[in-house]
Amino acid sequence: MTITESLKPHQKASEYPTTRQLQAMYPVNEQALAGVEKNRQRLSRVHDNPGADFIVAMGECGVVSGLNAKRIRRREGHRLRRLSEASGALVMQRLNIWKPRSKQDDWHGLETTDPELAYESVVNAVNRGVAVTMEIFYEEQLDRYGDLLSAMWFGSRSIDNPELREALIEMAVKHHSIPVGVKNGLDGNTEAAENLISEINQRRKQKAEESAPAFLIYRGGTDYRTPQSVERKIREVIDCSEGKVVIDTAHGVESAFDPCGNFKKSVVGQISALAMTRKLQGEGCSFMGLLVEASDNKGQTDPNIPFSQALRIIRQIIKVNAAN
């Protein structure tokens, strides 16, 4: 299924702007594109030497519409860029304009309801020097956004679908210069993701020796429902991957920290998950970085940590990493 096929029934495919039209409306400057390439090279170095540097991807669970939301997103991108410059870490803004959902009638992201605003949001961030990352599901997304991304990732719903495996590999190999994270399956186990990562890296190297790496993003899952069990699993993943992992503090990890013990998503759960990663770092555990859902925009699908609160914690984590 293509992006245009996933549009809401009331929308007409003829109203959906083409990539060429969007590129003409919102041009990208050459300096910004050079910055994207530097970010990709830096992320590759973090992968090769976890702990020597650190990456953070932070932003809304899914990019939402509205003039005020647009202002908030722009302000948050500016603060993330300033943190990156001040701390020395690679801090990216997660701009998820596509949200795979289990139910076809659910909202699937801004790309399906306001594709012009989706594209404008990404281009404006990149032109202001903000590093951008997002989840990728369709080849169309990479044709449209690939040149703008400092990194990308494949989500758990993609990994759990064996029919998508070859399509994901082909996308990753075609766009081999973009570092790609691969989330573990919804059950919290990593074998399928690790196999996919290995295959992507092997085939990328066959295509181009200087290809960017594929790496694991650990997001917890249904087999690890308590703070203790998910922390043990994360320690195991860090050890087995030699630190070549980004920890996603939302989704299954935050659910394990549900204060009511019901394995539900919550802001409190995400904050507790961030505190756990800070503790791990303080004990000398080295890993690549963090994926965090934080914004003052109200999430349409999942809760976001208030931006300033998350930023304070992230600053502390970056300092601990630099001190190790």
N, C-alpha and C positions, 0 to 999 in steps of 0.2 A: 504494500500500500504506500502511495506517495503522500507527501504533505497535503497536496491539493485534494486528494481523495479523503483525507481525514477532516476536512473542513466541516463545520456544523451544517446541518441540512439547509438552513435558511440562507446560507452563503452560496454564491455562484462562483464556479471556478474562474470564469472570465473576469471577475472582479479582483482576483488574486494577482498582485503585481509580480512581474518577472524579475529575476535577479538582475538582468541588464537594466531594467527600469529603475530599480532601487539603487544600483551602483551609480547611475547618472544623477539621481536625486541627492545622494549622500556619498560624495567622493571621499576617499581615504588618502591622507597625505603620505608621501614617501618616507618622511622621518618616522611616522607612526609604524609603518610596515617594517622599517629597520629595527625599531624597538621590539616588535613582535619576535623577530628572528633572534635577537639577543636574549629575550626571555626564554625561548625554546632551548637555546644552547645552555643557558644557566640551569634550567630544570634538568637537563640531561646530566650536568655535572653533579647536581644534588643526588640524582639517582645513583651515580657511580660512587658517591662518597657521603652516605647519609650521616647527618650530625655535623658535618663541616659547614653546612648551610641549611636553610630551612625554607619551606614554602607554605603559604596559607592561601586557600581559596575561600572567600567569604562573601555572602550576599543572600538575596532572597531565595527561598525554595523554588519559586517560579516567578518570573518577571510579570508584574501586574500593570494594568493600564491606569490612566488618569493623570492629569496635569500635576497634581501634588505628588503623586508617586514618582513621576518623572523627575521632579525637583529633588526629592529625597534620594533617589538612585544616583543622581549626578553628584550630590553632596557626599554621599557615602563613597562613591568611586574616588573622589578627590581625597578624602581622608585615608583611604586604603593606599593610594599612591604616595601620600606623604609619609605614611607608616613605612612603606617599602623603602623610601629614600632615607628615612631617619634611622631605621633599624638594620638595614643591610639585608633583610630577608626578602625573598620574592613573594610579594603579597598581590594576589589576583582577585578580581571581582568575578564572582560566579553570576553569570547572566543566563539563566535557564529560560530560553524562549520556547522550548518544547518540553512537555511533561508527559511521558508515557503513563497511561493510567490503565487499570484493570478493566474498567467499564468503558465501552465505546462512546457512551453519551456524556461522560464526564468531561470537564474542561481539560484540554490537552495543551494549554499554554498559549502565550500571546501570539505565537506564530500562526495559530489557527483562527484567531479572532481579530488581530490587528497587526498583520505582517509588516506594514510600513513602520509602525512604532517599534516593533521588535528589531528590525534592521537598524533604524535610526539610533536606538539605545546602544547597540553594540558599536556602531561606527563612531558615535560621539564619545564613548568611553575610550576607544582605541586612539582616536585623534587627540585626546587629552593626556595620553601617555599612561592610561590605565591598562594593566595586563588583564585579559579577559579569558575565562574558561567556561565551558558549558557541556552538558550531556548531549551526546550525538546518537541519533537513532536512524536517520535516513541519509543516503548519499546526497540527496538534494541539499541537506543542511550544510554539508561540507563544501558542495559546489558554491553555496552562497556565503558561508561564514569562514571557510577553511583558512583563508589568507589572514583573517583577523584574530585567530585564536593562538594564545600562548600555550595552551594545553586543551585537551578534551577528555571526556571519559564515556565509557559504555556502562549503562546501568544494570541493576540486578535483573530486571524483567527481560532484558536482552540476553543476559548470560544464561538465564534459566530456560531459554527457548532454543533447543538444539537446531531447529530449522534456520535460525538466524546466524549460526556459528560461522559459516563460510562467508556470508555477506559482511559480517563484522570484520573478519580477517581481510577480505578484499578492500573494504573501506580503509582499514588501518594501513595496509600496504600501499595503496594508491596515494594516500596522504602521509607518507612515511616521515616527513619532516616535523610532524606535530606529535609531541609527547602524548601518549594515551594511557589514561588510567582505566583499569578494569575492575569493577566492583564484584565482590563475591556474591554468591547466590543468596536468595531470600532466607534460606535455612541457616545462614551464618557460617557455612563451611566453604573452603577455599579451593578445593581440588579442581572444579570446572574452570574457575577463573585462572588458576595457575597454569593449567594446560593451555588455555587460550592465550595467555601472556607468552608462554614459551613458543607457541606456534607463530604468533604475530612477530616476535623478535627475530625468530629464525628466518621467516619469509621477508621481513623488512631488510635484514642484512643481505639476503640474496639479491634484493633489488638495488640497494645502495648501502655501501659499507658505513657511511656516516649517518645512518638513520637514527631518529630519536627513539628512546626506549618506550616499551609498554611496561606498566608496573601495576601492582595491586593497590586497590582502595578497599580498606576493610570497613564494612558498615554494619557488622553484627548480623543477627538473624534469630529466627524462631527457636533454634536449638540452644541459645544462650540467653536466658530470660532474666538473669539476676546480675547485679553489679559484680559479684564475685566471679561468676562463670564467664561473663564477657571480658572482664579484665584478664583472667587466666588465658582466654583464647587470644586476646590481643598480644599478650606477652609471648605466647607461642608463635604467633604470626610474625612478630618483630624478629624473634630469634631465628625462625626457619627461613625468613626472607633476607636475613642479614641487614635488616633495617630498610629494605627497599619497599616501603609501604607507606601510604597516606592513610591516616585514620579519619573516617567520616564520623563526626560526633552526633549526627542525627540518625534517623531511621532505627535500625535494630539496636544500635548502641544506646541511643537516648531512651528507647523503650525499656531496655534492661534496667535503666536508672529511674524508671517511673516511681515516684514517691509513694504511690498507692499500691505498688506491686502488681499492677494489671497489664504490664507490658504494652503501655500506650505512649504515644508521643506527647511531649510536653516541653515547655521552656525550661522548667526545673530539671528535667532529665538531661537536656542538652548541656546545661551549665554544670551539672554533676559529672557528665562525661568529659567535659573540658578540664575540670579539676582533676579527674583521673589521669588524663594525658600529661598534665603538669606534674603530677606525682611521679609518673613513669620517667619523665625526663630528669627529674630531680634525683632519681635512683640510677641515672646513667644510661637509660634505655634510649638508643638513637633510632629515629625513624625520619622519613622524608618530610612529613608535614601534616597538615590538617585540612579537612573540608568541613566548613561550618555554615549552618543556615542562620544568618543574622541580618536583620534589617528592621528599620522603623516602618517599612511598608507591611501592611497586614497580609499574611500569606493566604492564598485562595485554596491551598490544598493542605499545607502543614504549617505548624507554628514556627515563627522566627524569634530568635533571641533578640531583645532590644539591642540596637547597634552599638551604642556607647558601652554598654555592659560587656558585650562580647569583645569589643576592641580592647578594653582594659585587661581582660584575661589573656587575650592574644599577645599583647605587649609583654606581659609577665612570662608567658611561655617562650617567646622569642629570646628574652633575656636569659632564661635558664639554659636554652639551647646554646647561646653564644658563650655562656660561662663553662659549659661542659668540656 
